[in-house]
């Protein structure tokens, strides 16, 4: 073998070794980055193997443990109905929903501390929703709220929707599951009594983290929205009646405010919604202030009347508590008159 041939052979050998080394490194990186099925936990059984889970018919990964068959089928129907509505706005998404009976083998202690109980918990980034079936009538609506949050998170490619827009949209789907359209509108009118000057701080936070709440006790609490709690906002944007705002927007013929939650668009929508509520309630767009003087006079009159009633009551009590006067000594006054004579 000539020196030139030997040198060429050694060069090819070094290149081959380098290529093999690069392939091995690439395979190692891929193997390290890809989690195993057990680590990923794509099903409730993978995530929580201590309980026996039954898969329910749904486009989502929907499972139940310790739940009677009849109840499980009802929950699946309710959840699938909400999923259809949510997908009409955000398209298909992936979510794992685990329904558990409180007395099942599912270990709730991993999500609780102290005396707290696990009712419903949403891990938004993991696409995981846990719901206790203890309150049968609230499972479907709780699932609608949680699943909507997951859909919005994935629709935004993990950046999260603005808050309280996300909570308001999720409350709309929760309200739809509860068939509260008429009740929400009536409540919205009553809470808008003081006119359209009440505004919400749209875009004050960002959807992220986890939400833990009790579905049987009204609006969800425990939002992790970057230091902003929509429950404490000026008009409680997470409360159910704000679903009427979403319905109002949809009735205007556009749904872009749902998929593109721009602050200015939501502020404009809210202003028009509150003006419409004011007109419907009072017959005018401008909230009247004439009632304030009348209410003040009525309040003063009632206060004066209450004061007189209280004073009369105290006077009667004083009279009632006075000890009875003793009868005069027999013949006392006759004896006194005789001495004076």
C-alpha positions as CSV (number, residue, x, y, z in Angstrom):
1,X,0.0,0.0,0.0
2,X,1.4,3.3,-1.0
3,X,1.8,6.2,1.4
4,X,-0.9,8.2,-0.5
5,X,-3.3,5.3,-0.3
6,X,-2.6,4.8,3.4
7,X,-3.1,8.5,4.2
8,X,-6.4,8.5,2.3
9,X,-7.6,5.4,4.2
10,X,-6.7,6.9,7.6
11,X,-8.6,10.1,6.7
12,X,-11.7,8.0,5.7
13,X,-11.4,6.1,8.9
14,X,-11.3,9.3,11.0
15,X,-14.3,10.7,9.2
16,X,-16.2,7.5,9.7
17,X,-15.4,7.5,13.4
18,X,-16.5,11.2,13.7
19,X,-19.8,10.4,12.0
20,X,-20.5,7.5,14.2
21,X,-19.6,9.5,17.3
22,X,-22.0,12.3,16.2
23,X,-24.8,9.8,15.6
24,X,-24.3,8.3,19.0
25,X,-24.4,11.7,20.6
26,X,-27.6,12.6,18.7
27,X,-29.2,9.4,19.7
28,X,-28.3,10.0,23.4
29,X,-29.7,13.5,23.3
30,X,-33.0,12.3,21.8
31,X,-33.3,9.5,24.3
32,X,-32.6,11.9,27.2
33,X,-35.1,14.5,26.0
34,X,-37.9,12.1,25.2
35,X,-39.7,11.1,28.5
36,X,-40.8,7.6,29.0
37,X,-44.5,6.7,29.0
38,X,-44.5,6.4,32.7
39,X,-42.9,9.9,33.1
40,X,-45.2,11.5,30.6
41,X,-48.3,10.0,32.2
42,X,-50.7,10.5,29.3
43,X,-53.6,8.7,31.0
44,X,-55.0,8.9,34.5
45,X,-53.8,5.3,35.1
46,X,-50.3,6.3,34.1
47,X,-50.3,9.4,36.4
48,X,-52.2,7.8,39.3
49,X,-51.7,4.0,39.2
50,X,-53.0,3.4,42.7
51,X,-56.6,3.6,41.4
52,X,-58.4,1.6,38.8
53,X,-59.6,3.9,36.1
54,X,-62.3,3.3,33.4
55,X,-62.0,5.2,30.1
56,X,-65.2,7.0,29.1
57,X,-66.3,7.7,25.5
58,X,-64.9,11.2,24.6
59,X,-62.7,13.0,22.2
60,X,-60.6,13.8,25.3
61,X,-58.7,11.4,27.5
62,X,-61.6,11.1,30.0
63,X,-61.4,8.6,32.8
64,X,-63.3,7.8,36.0
65,X,-62.6,5.8,39.2
66,X,-65.1,4.8,41.8
67,X,-67.9,6.4,39.8
68,X,-71.1,4.5,39.2
69,X,-71.7,3.6,35.5
70,X,-74.8,5.7,35.2
71,X,-73.2,8.8,36.6
72,X,-70.1,8.3,34.5
73,X,-72.1,8.1,31.3
74,X,-74.0,11.3,32.3
75,X,-70.7,13.1,33.0
76,X,-69.3,12.0,29.7
77,X,-72.3,13.4,27.8
78,X,-72.1,16.7,29.6
79,X,-68.4,17.1,29.1
80,X,-68.6,16.1,25.4
81,X,-71.2,18.7,24.8
82,X,-69.0,21.4,26.3
83,X,-66.0,20.1,24.4
84,X,-67.9,20.5,21.1
85,X,-68.7,24.2,21.9
86,X,-65.1,24.9,23.0
87,X,-63.6,23.3,19.9
88,X,-65.9,25.5,17.7
89,X,-63.8,28.5,19.0
90,X,-60.3,27.1,19.5
91,X,-60.2,24.0,17.4
92,X,-59.1,20.6,18.7
93,X,-56.9,20.3,21.8
94,X,-55.5,17.6,24.1
95,X,-56.6,17.2,27.7
96,X,-56.7,14.5,30.4
97,X,-59.7,14.7,32.7
98,X,-59.8,12.4,35.7
99,X,-63.1,12.1,37.6
100,X,-62.8,10.5,41.0
101,X,-65.2,9.5,43.8
102,X,-63.8,10.9,47.1
103,X,-64.0,7.3,48.6
104,X,-62.1,5.7,45.7
105,X,-58.5,4.5,45.8
106,X,-57.3,7.7,44.2
107,X,-54.7,9.3,46.5
108,X,-55.8,12.9,47.0
109,X,-53.2,13.8,49.5
110,X,-50.6,14.6,46.8
111,X,-52.7,17.7,46.0
112,X,-53.9,18.7,49.5
113,X,-52.4,19.9,52.7
114,X,-53.8,20.3,56.2
115,X,-57.5,20.0,56.4
116,X,-58.1,21.1,52.8
117,X,-60.0,18.8,50.5
118,X,-59.6,18.3,46.8
119,X,-62.7,19.3,44.9
120,X,-61.4,20.4,41.5
121,X,-57.9,21.2,40.3
122,X,-56.6,22.3,37.0
123,X,-52.9,22.0,36.0
124,X,-53.1,24.2,32.9
125,X,-49.6,23.5,31.6
126,X,-50.0,19.8,32.0
127,X,-53.4,19.7,30.4
128,X,-54.7,17.9,33.4
129,X,-58.0,18.4,35.1
130,X,-59.1,16.6,38.3
131,X,-62.7,16.7,39.5
132,X,-64.4,15.1,42.5
133,X,-67.8,13.7,41.7
134,X,-69.1,14.3,45.2
135,X,-71.3,17.2,43.9
136,X,-73.0,15.4,41.0
137,X,-74.8,18.5,39.6
138,X,-71.6,20.5,39.2
139,X,-69.2,18.1,37.6
140,X,-70.2,18.9,34.0
141,X,-69.9,22.7,34.5
142,X,-66.6,22.4,36.4
143,X,-65.2,20.4,33.5
144,X,-66.4,23.0,31.0
145,X,-64.5,25.7,33.0
146,X,-61.3,23.7,33.3
147,X,-61.2,22.3,29.8
148,X,-61.8,25.8,28.3
149,X,-58.7,27.0,30.2
150,X,-56.7,24.1,28.7
151,X,-58.0,24.9,25.2
152,X,-57.0,28.6,25.5
153,X,-53.6,27.7,26.8
154,X,-52.8,25.4,23.9
155,X,-54.4,27.8,21.4
156,X,-51.9,30.4,22.5
157,X,-49.0,27.9,22.1
158,X,-48.3,28.0,25.9
159,X,-48.0,31.7,26.3
160,X,-51.4,31.9,28.0
161,X,-54.4,34.2,27.4
162,X,-54.7,37.6,29.2
163,X,-56.6,37.7,32.4
164,X,-59.4,38.2,33.4
165,X,-60.4,37.6,29.7
166,X,-59.5,33.9,30.0
167,X,-61.5,33.5,33.2
168,X,-64.5,35.3,31.7
169,X,-64.4,33.1,28.6
170,X,-64.1,30.0,30.7
171,X,-67.0,31.2,32.9
172,X,-69.1,31.5,29.7
173,X,-68.6,27.9,28.8
174,X,-69.3,26.9,32.4
175,X,-72.5,29.0,32.3
176,X,-73.5,27.3,29.0
177,X,-73.2,23.9,30.7
178,X,-75.5,25.2,33.5
179,X,-78.0,26.7,31.0
180,X,-77.8,30.0,32.9
181,X,-78.3,32.5,30.0
182,X,-81.5,34.0,31.3
183,X,-80.3,34.1,34.9
184,X,-77.0,35.6,33.9
185,X,-78.7,38.4,32.0
186,X,-81.0,39.2,34.9
187,X,-78.1,39.3,37.3
188,X,-76.0,41.4,34.9
189,X,-78.8,44.0,34.8
190,X,-79.1,44.2,38.5
191,X,-75.3,44.5,39.1
192,X,-75.2,47.2,36.4
193,X,-77.7,49.4,38.3
194,X,-75.2,52.2,38.8
195,X,-74.5,52.6,35.1
196,X,-71.6,52.0,32.7
197,X,-69.0,53.8,34.6
198,X,-68.0,50.5,36.2
199,X,-65.1,49.0,34.3
200,X,-62.9,45.9,34.4
201,X,-59.1,45.9,34.4
202,X,-58.7,43.9,31.3
203,X,-55.2,42.5,30.7
204,X,-54.1,42.9,34.3
205,X,-52.6,39.4,34.4
206,X,-51.8,36.3,32.4
207,X,-53.4,32.9,32.4
208,X,-51.0,30.3,33.9
209,X,-50.3,27.9,36.7
210,X,-53.0,26.0,38.5
211,X,-56.6,26.7,39.6
212,X,-58.1,24.9,42.6
213,X,-61.7,25.4,43.6
214,X,-64.9,23.9,44.9
215,X,-67.5,23.8,42.0
216,X,-70.4,23.6,44.5
217,X,-69.6,27.0,46.0
218,X,-70.0,29.2,43.0
219,X,-67.2,30.9,41.1
220,X,-63.7,29.3,41.1
221,X,-61.1,30.8,43.3
222,X,-57.4,30.3,43.7
223,X,-56.3,31.8,40.3
224,X,-52.6,32.0,39.6
225,X,-52.6,35.0,37.2
226,X,-49.3,36.7,37.9
227,X,-50.4,38.5,41.0
228,X,-53.8,39.5,39.7
229,X,-56.9,37.8,41.1
230,X,-59.9,38.4,38.7
231,X,-62.3,37.6,41.6
232,X,-61.2,40.8,43.3
233,X,-61.5,43.0,40.2
234,X,-63.9,45.9,40.0
235,X,-66.7,44.0,38.6
236,X,-65.7,40.4,39.5
237,X,-65.0,39.3,36.0
238,X,-64.8,35.7,37.0
239,X,-68.4,35.7,38.3
240,X,-71.0,33.9,36.3
241,X,-73.0,37.0,35.3
242,X,-70.0,38.2,33.2
243,X,-70.9,35.4,30.8
244,X,-73.6,37.8,29.6
245,X,-70.8,40.0,28.3
246,X,-69.5,37.1,26.1
247,X,-73.0,36.4,24.9
248,X,-73.5,40.1,24.0
249,X,-70.3,40.0,22.0
250,X,-71.3,36.9,20.1
251,X,-74.7,38.4,19.3
252,X,-72.9,41.3,17.7
253,X,-71.8,38.9,15.0
254,X,-68.1,38.5,15.8
255,X,-66.1,36.1,17.9
256,X,-62.7,37.5,17.4
257,X,-62.7,39.0,20.9
258,X,-62.7,35.4,22.2
259,X,-59.8,34.0,20.1
260,X,-57.9,37.3,20.1
261,X,-58.4,38.8,23.6
262,X,-57.2,42.4,22.9
263,X,-57.5,44.7,25.9
264,X,-58.9,47.6,23.9
265,X,-61.4,45.4,22.1
266,X,-62.7,44.0,25.4
267,X,-62.9,47.5,27.0
268,X,-65.0,48.7,24.0
269,X,-67.2,45.6,24.2
270,X,-67.8,46.1,27.9
271,X,-68.7,49.7,27.4
272,X,-71.3,48.9,24.8
273,X,-72.6,46.0,26.9
274,X,-73.1,48.1,30.0
275,X,-74.7,50.9,28.0
276,X,-77.1,48.3,26.5
277,X,-77.9,47.0,30.0
278,X,-78.6,50.5,31.2
279,X,-80.9,51.3,28.4
280,X,-82.8,48.0,29.0
281,X,-83.1,48.6,32.7
282,X,-83.8,52.4,32.8
283,X,-84.9,53.3,29.3
284,X,-82.0,55.7,28.7
285,X,-78.3,55.3,28.1
286,X,-77.4,57.9,30.7
287,X,-77.9,56.5,34.2
288,X,-80.3,58.8,36.1
289,X,-79.2,60.4,39.3
290,X,-82.7,61.8,40.3
291,X,-83.2,58.8,42.5
292,X,-80.3,59.7,44.8
293,X,-82.2,62.6,46.4
294,X,-85.3,60.6,46.9
295,X,-83.4,57.7,48.3
296,X,-81.6,60.1,50.7
297,X,-84.9,61.5,51.9
298,X,-86.4,58.1,52.4
299,X,-83.3,56.9,54.2
300,X,-83.5,59.9,56.6
301,X,-87.2,59.4,57.2
302,X,-86.7,55.7,58.0
303,X,-83.8,56.5,60.3
304,X,-85.9,59.1,62.2
305,X,-88.8,56.7,62.5
306,X,-86.5,54.0,63.8
307,X,-85.1,56.4,66.4
308,X,-88.6,57.3,67.7
309,X,-89.5,53.6,67.8
310,X,-86.4,52.8,69.8
311,X,-87.0,55.7,72.2
312,X,-90.6,54.7,72.7
313,X,-89.5,51.1,73.4
314,X,-86.9,52.1,75.9
315,X,-89.4,54.4,77.6
316,X,-91.9,51.5,78.0
317,X,-89.2,49.3,79.3
318,X,-88.3,51.9,82.0
319,X,-91.9,52.2,83.0
320,X,-92.3,48.4,83.0
321,X,-89.2,48.0,85.3
322,X,-90.3,50.6,87.9
323,X,-91.2,48.8,91.2
324,X,-94.9,49.1,92.2
325,X,-95.8,51.8,94.8
326,X,-96.7,50.3,98.2
327,X,-100.3,50.9,99.6
328,X,-100.5,53.6,102.3
329,X,-100.6,52.6,105.9
330,X,-104.3,52.4,107.0
331,X,-105.4,55.5,108.9
332,X,-102.0,57.3,108.3
333,X,-103.6,60.3,106.6
334,X,-106.4,60.6,109.1
335,X,-103.9,60.6,112.0
336,X,-101.9,63.3,110.2
337,X,-104.9,65.5,109.8
338,X,-105.9,65.0,113.4
339,X,-102.4,66.2,114.6
340,X,-102.6,69.2,112.3
341,X,-105.9,70.2,113.8
